[in-house]
Structure formats: structure tokens, C-alpha cells
Amino acid sequence: MNPAGAPGEVMIRARNLGKRFKIYRKPTDRVIEWVTGRSDYHKDFWAVRGVSFEVRRGSCLGVIGANGSGKSTLLKMITGALYPTEGDFRVTGRVLSLIELGTGLHPLMTGRANIINAARLLGFPVEYARERIQEIEAFADIGEFFEREVRVYSTGMRVRLAFAMFACFRPEVFIVDEALSVGDVFFQQKCAARLREMLDAGMTMLFVSHDQSAILNLCDHAIQLEHGRIMYEGAPHETIQRYSASLQKRPKYGKARQTPRPAPAAAAADSGNAADEVLSHSIIPEGADRFGAQNAVVRAVRVTDARGSDTLRGFMGEVLTVHALIEAVTDVQEPGAGLHVVDRFSNILFACGTRSMGIRLPDLAAGESIVVRFDLTLDLRPDTYTLGVGTSVPSADSAEGGFVNDRVQNLGPLLVMQDRTRIRPFYGVARLPLRISAGTPLRCGAPA
């Protein structure tokens, strides 16, 4: 496919887009307002306001946000399903949109007939669809149901048919809402591979999803929507981290519970020395990239090898220790600390923390600090990575989620090397737990 137009051409442009809905207390208020001409019978609700962005040919812009953030309203404006109250937009090229996978299929028509019908409604020649029916049938992989009425399809079958149809039509601009959140893992992988293939061929995509991995791996740019406005725009991994931090409600801090903890004088002195050592050897630069509520902060981070020497490099399989000095700004209950490793493509390769490992840190009163050690085995392929260290508190909404107090990013670079005098311990991106066993040798032809 050789898409028309110059590389880098702006295919989607939105300028100060906004959509206002009128909220009435009761249905009759709408009639009264229309008859009297008064405007005080409703309240204005801006689902989207002041949203501007551009998507260039061959690029994929990811849009992420919590439910009610305005994502669907934004997509409906871009696809023409809703008229904007203010601002304007322009979309160039042949556009296909999947706002809700599986909708738009006629229940009394077969899968094959739905493809012909959809092509006609989208303005494609009949032969265009007929030439692609075999490809669509193979991609959907729903067997004999392809020739049956859609009304007998399961939800998964509808999704398979809808995505296969639109992906095989090869649009220049593809607008997709939650394409990879449905179906089994094999179909999701097939969809992701097809989307990458289409992007490589020059397709432009506007991609809305709650799937953070999909945003990271498909998009080269992303925006976070909150209450209808763009809260952040930038690299996908940065946007994802800020989105994750915004998911949980801000906790209410009271006086920290007094957790009994032995504190002999010698131990207290050792703790103080450890904090001083971390402070004096910290790798956090001035003006570091960080975000969070700042109720507890990562004051300093030190990285050492097995000999206690400061370093940011190690061989595959070696252990480096990341020392994080956490300081409470206000009283903090049940603080947690975590570490993540990011590759040069901004993929988070590994993230884990005290809460994931069942380790509880003591409550911290304002002004108190604690040193947390992470012994990290470099089971990664030789490459350059960055580290991130954060502190959080648990969320009442989710056992897994937490509210980010502070997260310091882009620490390093961390260099993982290969010892050329030894056999490489593994290949691929990272080492996974693996055991190998074998039976005793058998002579050929001998009875089993």
C-alpha cells in the first residue's frame, strides 16, 4: 500500500474542540425553555472543552482517561456523530471508525452479507468488498458461522467479524475505541499485529483504550483526558504513568498510627548513617522528572554493587542494590515503595514494590524517613535502561491500586553488559524462572 499524500502530512487536526450538553432537572423544563426563550431551566455540562491535537500520517495518537473523561464524546465529534459546540476539526483521507466493536452489523444478515452491505454503506465498490471477503473470513476465523445470520453470533464472534472487516478494508485513517480489550488473547495478538502492519504501511490512527500496554506498544504519542480537558500530552509511557497516578482518590491523612517498633540506640544510629550515605551518593539530578501528591517523597536514591561500590552498570545476572530514602512530609499511614525498570523504547519491563511482595513499611510521622533497599538481579539482555523509584499509599477502592505520593523517573542510565568469557545465561528480553530435566538415555530399538 502506498498511501497518497506526503509523509508527515497532518491527517487529523482538532482545534479547541468543545461539546456542551444541556442538563434539565425534568423533561418539561426543556419545553418551557424553548417556549419562553429563557435559558435558566438547564445547567451547562461540558463533556469536552479546549481540546487541540494533530496526528500526522503514519502516526498513532493514544487517548486514555477514566470513565466520564470525555473520550467517547471526542471520538464521536471526530467521526461526525456529534457536532462540536465550539472549535473545529479536519480529517483527511479515507476514514473508518470503530467506536463500538460489533455494532452496525445487521442481525438478520449473514456475516458475508454484512461485509457487502457495510462496504456499500461506506461508499466502497461492491467488487472491493468481494475481493477481500476471503481475507476477512480468514482473519475473523469464526468457521461456519460466517454463513449464518449475525443474530446467532456470540459477542466474541461479532467483535471478530467487525474488526476483521474494518481492518481488511485498509483505511487511511482508522479511529478505534477499545479494539484490543475484547476477545481471547490470540485474537488480541492478531489484532495488534494487524494494526502494527497497517501503521507501518502509512495508516494514521486515533486509538482510545484503557489497555495501557496497547497504548505503550502501538502509539508514538498520547494524551490523558480528565473532565473533558487534556491534562497531559507527551510520550506514551509518561502519559500512562500520570493516568495511573490519577486513578485513585486522594487519601485523607490524619495522625499516623503509632506502630510499635523496636528502636535500640545502635539501630537508630545505623539507620541515620544509612540515610546520610544515600543522601551523599544520590543519583537524583536537580530538576528530576517526578510527579505525585508529595505527602511522602523520594529524597535520594543510591545504586551499589555487591561490594558496596556506587555503580550504574553490571553484568547479566549480577545483583545491584537500589537504596531509596523515603521522607514523610505529612503523617503517612501504610506507605509503600516501588521500583520499575524501563527500556530505551519506553516499555516498562518490570515494576514491583513492597505492597506487591507483602512487605509492610511502618507508618511515618511528618519529618520521619526510612531507607528501603531493592536488591535487583539484572536478568535483562545487554542494553541501556532507566530506573524509576516511587512511594505510594494504598487505595480503599482497589487492593492492587495505590495513590502515588512521589515518583522519580528516568534515573540512570543503567547499563547491563554481557561477560564475553562466559556462556550467555539466556537469550531474549529477560530471564524467566525455568527448570530443565531429562530422562535417561534409551538404546534405539530397545523396549520402552
Secondary structure, 3 states (H helix, E strand, C coil): CCCCCCCCCEEEEEEEEEEEEEEECCHHHHHHHHHHCCCCCEEEEEEEEEEEEEEECCCEEEEECCCCCCHHHHHHHHCCCCCCCEEEEEECCCEEEECCCCCCCCCCCEHHHHHHHHHHHCCCCHHHHHHHHHHHHHHHCCHHHHHCEHHHCCHHHHHHHHHHHHHHCCCCEEEEECCCCCCCHHHHHHHHHHHHHHHHCCCEEEEECCCHHHHHHHCCEEEEEECCEEEEEECHHHHHHHHHHHCCCCCCCCCCCCCCCCCCHHHHHHHHHHHHHHHHCCCCCCCCCEECCCCEEEEEEEEECCCCCECCEEECCCEEEEEEEEEECCCECCCEEEEEEECCCCCEEEEEECCCCCCCCCCECCCCEEEEEEEEECCECCEEEEEEEEEEEECCCCCCCEEEEEEEEEEEEEEEECCCCCCCCCCCCECCCCCCCCCCCCCCCCCC
